[in-house]
Amino acid sequence: MTALPTDRELALRVIPMPSDANANGDIFGGWLMAQVDLAGSIPAARRARGRIATVAVSSFLFKHPVQIGDVVSFYTRVAKTGRTSITIEVEAYSERRQGSEVVKVTEAVLTYVAITPDGRPRELPPEAGTVVA
């Protein structure tokens, strides 16, 4: 049995509903992708201290199906920052049967860019606690 990670930040926790399922009763991959993008955007926007846009999904792996009623937790880690971009690793875990089973269902790497109000790339501000000379 897998356990929920302790070395990453919990960004989002949701419960998929019957309307999120396909004809086989599994949750749509597109629903899961949208949740991953939302989860990744939280630390990216925090680091950018403002507006961001998703510019790339460099990897996305569906490891196990998500079931209706699972508690799906999305954990994130900032993998890299550039001049205007932030790359985020996202892992999703499903807690099944009221938490008696934990399954890693997805892992992905997304890149976001900090943008101005008119949608142009902007430089990331210095990290919190960084002294600018």
C-alpha positions as CSV (number, residue, x, y, z in Angstrom):
1,M,0.0,0.0,0.0
2,T,1.2,3.5,-0.9
3,A,1.1,6.3,1.6
4,L,0.4,10.0,1.1
5,P,3.7,11.9,0.6
6,T,5.2,14.0,3.4
7,D,7.9,15.6,1.3
8,R,5.6,17.6,-1.0
9,E,3.0,20.3,-0.5
10,L,-0.7,19.4,-0.5
11,A,-2.1,21.8,-3.0
12,L,-5.6,20.5,-3.6
13,R,-8.0,17.8,-2.4
14,V,-11.3,16.8,-4.3
15,I,-13.9,14.1,-4.5
16,P,-14.9,13.2,-8.1
17,M,-18.7,12.7,-8.6
18,P,-20.7,10.5,-11.0
19,S,-20.9,13.4,-13.5
20,D,-17.1,13.2,-13.8
21,A,-17.2,9.6,-14.9
22,N,-17.1,8.0,-18.3
23,A,-19.3,5.1,-19.6
24,N,-17.1,2.6,-17.8
25,G,-17.5,4.3,-14.4
26,D,-13.9,5.6,-14.3
27,I,-13.2,9.3,-13.9
28,F,-12.5,11.1,-17.2
29,G,-8.8,11.7,-17.9
30,G,-9.6,15.2,-18.9
31,W,-11.2,15.9,-15.5
32,L,-8.0,14.6,-13.8
33,M,-5.8,16.7,-16.1
34,A,-7.8,19.9,-15.2
35,Q,-7.4,19.2,-11.5
36,V,-3.6,18.6,-12.0
37,D,-3.4,22.0,-13.8
38,L,-5.3,23.7,-10.9
39,A,-3.0,22.1,-8.3
40,G,0.2,23.0,-10.2
41,S,-1.0,26.6,-10.6
42,I,-1.3,27.2,-6.9
43,P,2.5,27.1,-6.1
44,A,3.3,28.6,-9.5
45,A,1.1,31.7,-8.8
46,R,2.4,31.9,-5.3
47,R,6.0,31.9,-6.5
48,A,5.2,34.4,-9.4
49,R,3.3,36.5,-6.9
50,G,0.6,37.1,-9.5
51,R,-0.9,36.0,-12.8
52,I,0.5,33.0,-14.6
53,A,-0.4,30.9,-17.6
54,T,0.2,27.2,-18.3
55,V,2.7,27.0,-21.2
56,A,3.7,23.3,-21.3
57,V,2.9,19.9,-20.0
58,S,6.1,18.0,-20.5
59,S,4.9,14.7,-19.0
60,F,1.6,13.3,-17.8
61,L,1.3,9.7,-16.7
62,F,-2.0,8.0,-15.8
63,K,-0.9,5.1,-13.4
64,H,-4.3,3.9,-12.1
65,P,-7.9,4.9,-12.7
66,V,-9.7,7.2,-10.3
67,Q,-13.0,6.0,-9.0
68,I,-16.2,7.9,-8.1
69,G,-16.0,8.8,-4.4
70,D,-12.2,8.6,-4.1
71,V,-10.6,11.4,-2.1
72,V,-8.0,12.6,-4.6
73,S,-5.1,14.6,-3.2
74,F,-2.7,16.6,-5.4
75,Y,0.8,17.2,-4.1
76,T,3.2,19.6,-5.7
77,R,6.9,20.5,-5.7
78,V,8.7,23.4,-7.5
79,A,11.1,21.6,-9.7
80,K,12.8,24.5,-11.4
81,T,12.5,28.3,-11.9
82,G,13.7,30.3,-14.8
83,R,13.7,34.0,-15.6
84,T,9.9,34.0,-16.3
85,S,8.9,30.4,-15.8
86,I,8.2,27.9,-13.0
87,T,8.2,24.1,-13.5
88,I,6.0,22.2,-11.1
89,E,5.9,18.4,-10.4
90,V,2.4,17.2,-9.5
91,E,1.5,13.8,-8.0
92,A,-2.1,12.7,-7.4
93,Y,-3.1,10.0,-4.9
94,S,-6.6,8.4,-4.5
95,E,-7.7,7.4,-1.1
96,R,-10.2,4.6,-1.6
97,R,-12.7,2.9,0.8
98,Q,-12.6,5.7,3.3
99,G,-8.8,5.9,3.3
100,S,-8.1,2.2,3.8
101,E,-6.2,2.1,0.5
102,V,-4.0,4.8,-1.1
103,V,-3.1,4.6,-4.7
104,K,-0.8,6.9,-6.7
105,V,-2.9,7.6,-9.8
106,T,-1.1,10.3,-11.7
107,E,2.2,12.2,-12.0
108,A,2.8,15.1,-14.2
109,V,5.3,18.0,-14.9
110,L,3.9,21.3,-16.0
111,T,5.5,24.7,-16.8
112,Y,3.8,28.0,-16.1
113,V,5.0,31.5,-17.1
114,A,4.5,34.7,-15.1
115,I,2.5,37.2,-17.1
116,T,1.5,40.8,-17.0
117,P,-2.2,41.8,-17.0
118,D,-2.1,42.0,-20.8
119,G,-0.7,38.5,-21.1
120,R,3.0,39.2,-21.8
121,P,5.8,37.3,-20.0
122,R,7.3,39.1,-17.0
123,E,10.3,38.3,-14.8
124,L,9.7,36.4,-11.6
125,P,10.1,38.5,-8.5
126,P,13.0,37.6,-6.1
127,E,12.1,34.7,-3.9
128,A,10.8,35.6,-0.5
129,G,13.6,36.3,2.0
130,T,16.1,37.0,-0.9
131,V,18.1,40.2,-0.4
132,V,18.4,42.3,-3.6
133,A,21.6,44.4,-3.7
